[in-house]
């Protein structure tokens, strides 16, 4: 059961990452720049998550900053899903 829960959490995190990075497509700039910005945002988010929030992170956040960061990431991701056209 733990494996299923961890797998579901991982899949939801991947969806949230892509949704978060899709904020680049709301900007009134060229398509090429939007794609570059999408890749940059996604890379920065993955780097941040792996350094501070992953289960085996070397510099893991304490409880409160961890949940604040997680809330902000998921809030932006949810907003981006709502803004999707």
Protein Blocks (a to p, Z undefined) as FASTA:
>chain_A
ZZmmmmmmmmmmmmmmmmmmmmmmmpccdfklmmmmmmmmmmmmmmmmmmmmgmklfbbc
cfklmmmmmmmmmmmmmmmmmmpZZ
